[in-house]
Amino acid sequence: MIKNRIDVVTLGCSKNLVDSERLMRQLVANGYTVTHDPEVPGGDIAIINTCGFIGDAKEESVNMILSFAEAKKRNKLKKLYVMGCLSERYREELAAEIPEVDRFYGKFDWNELIADLGKSYYKELEYDRTLSTPPHYAYVKIAEGCDRTCSYCSIPLITGKYKSRPMEEIEKEIRHLVSQGVKEFQFIAQDLTYYGLDRYRTMKLPELIERVADIPGTEWIRLHYAYPAHFPADLLRVMRERENVCSYLDIAFQHISDRMLKIMRRNITRQQTFDLIQLIRDEVPGIHLRTTLMVGHPGETEEDFRELADFVQKTRFERLGAFSYSHEEGTWNDKHYSDDVPAAVKQQRMEQLMELQEGIALTVNEAKVGSTLKVIIDREDPDYYVGRTEYDSPEVDGEVLIDKEKELTIGDFFPVKIQSALPFDLIGSVDD
């Protein structure tokens, strides 16, 4: 056990990661040595930032807490704290079930942890972070919360109403990160497209992205978690006109059947979905769309699923993920529907979609063979340098494997000629 060391474990999404990085910066300012995501406890104190979104994520969080609680029982850990979405929802239940945890914090009161350690919270460092990503890219959370009313989603129960951060504050954060060497920014929120409505009474995402794109040193901006209903079309002009705004959009459509879209309370129709996709591709030629689809929502029939599979085949998303419906307490569905699609059927439908997508992804990648793409280098592996194009977000998308004929610098950009394609990765060499 290393004295004055704190292990921080982050589970769930990149929005949780940003919270952990802010906490880690406060801990470092108070003289602690901080490690992120250790495999086993090695310090005096451990902090687990949990996810509470769907069943699998909740189970992972509980299992992680239990493993660290067991380490504490064996005197391998002095203090154990838990924060984040799971404890926001189930604080009292968790405290009763796992007494080894010294204190549970929610998603918004984690700064009290600093005081409980007998240390000072530095307000001037509120949005400073100790990055856990490679130093050349960072996630930027522009808002918290969600005002949508999707039938299945527990996020509003956890995060509350939508709260946009001031544009000036976000710009200040970007300038600070650029000064630290960050070149690539992943913009995130529960719903990017709603940004500004609560604070400015109008959608301000296009203006925000323009302002950030003008900051010197901002090489790439990538947009995650857009919502299709009432999409701010002017954002497409910004993406088309600004070279440092990646031709990439993560927008969750979830389904295509009119019947299912209505049941899911998505506030969009099948035809409006197709029209939006066509508009996006017309306005930003070459854009790569990432979407998420759900299978097994209450009431989904075989006909609904066939319509969804046909949607995937016709639309040919460049990036796609699918997940099975998880019945969450307190949601609209919990009050109005039962979880009536068998687990085996959900799994089969999800696998079918992903098998279909694998063939589409290979075709998309094969079209890149022979072209030269701008690639940022993330790391060096024994046999390759590993990088990404503007069409690839960290962790969730494919990578570019580059031969080692030339020495490359991690975090720099290089022109890479694509030699061959795999379903989710590309292979290339630095173009002379």
Stockholm file with secondary structure:
# STOCKHOLM 1.0

chainA/1-432         MIKNRIDVVTLGCSKNLVDSERLMRQLVANGYTVTHDPEVPGGDIAIINTCGFIGDAKEESVNMILSFAEAKKRNKLKKLYVMGCLSERYREELAAEIPEVDRFYGKFDWNELIADLGKSYYKELEYDRTLSTPPHYAYVKIAEGCDRTCSYCSIPLITGKYKSRPMEEIEKEIRHLVSQGVKEFQFIAQDLTYYGLDRYRTMKLPELIERVADIPGTEWIRLHYAYPAHFPADLLRVMRERENVCSYLDIAFQHISDRMLKIMRRNITRQQTFDLIQLIRDEVPGIHLRTTLMVGHPGETEEDFRELADFVQKTRFERLGAFSYSHEEGTWNDKHYSDDVPAAVKQQRMEQLMELQEGIALTVNEAKVGSTLKVIIDREDPDYYVGRTEYDSPEVDGEVLIDKEKELTIGDFFPVKIQSALPFDLIGSVDD
#=GR chainA/1-432 SS CEEEEEEEEECSCHHHHHHHHHHHHHHHHTTCEEEESCSSCCEEEEEEEECCSSHHHHHHHHHHHHHHHHHHHTTSCSEEEEEEHHHHHHHHHHHHHCTTSSEECCSSCTTHHHHHTTCCCCGGGTTCCCCCSCTTEEEEECEECCCCCCTTCCHHHHHCSCEECCHHHHHHHHHHHHHTTCCEEEEECSCGGGTTHHHHSSCCHHHHHHHHHTSTTCCEEEEEEECSTTCCTHHHHHHHHCTTEEEEEEECCBCCCHHHHHHTTCSCCHHHHHHHHHHHHHHSTTCEEEEEEEECCTTCCHHHHHHHHHHHHHHCCSEEEEEECCCCTTSHHHHHCCCCSCHHHHHHHHHHHHHHHHHHHHHHHHTTTTCEEEEEEEEECSSCEEEECTTCCTTTSCCEEECSSSCCCTTCEEEEEEEEECSSCEEEEECC
#=GC SS_cons         CEEEEEEEEECSCHHHHHHHHHHHHHHHHTTCEEEESCSSCCEEEEEEEECCSSHHHHHHHHHHHHHHHHHHHTTSCSEEEEEEHHHHHHHHHHHHHCTTSSEECCSSCTTHHHHHTTCCCCGGGTTCCCCCSCTTEEEEECEECCCCCCTTCCHHHHHCSCEECCHHHHHHHHHHHHHTTCCEEEEECSCGGGTTHHHHSSCCHHHHHHHHHTSTTCCEEEEEEECSTTCCTHHHHHHHHCTTEEEEEEECCBCCCHHHHHHTTCSCCHHHHHHHHHHHHHHSTTCEEEEEEEECCTTCCHHHHHHHHHHHHHHCCSEEEEEECCCCTTSHHHHHCCCCSCHHHHHHHHHHHHHHHHHHHHHHHHTTTTCEEEEEEEEECSSCEEEECTTCCTTTSCCEEECSSSCCCTTCEEEEEEEEECSSCEEEEECC
//
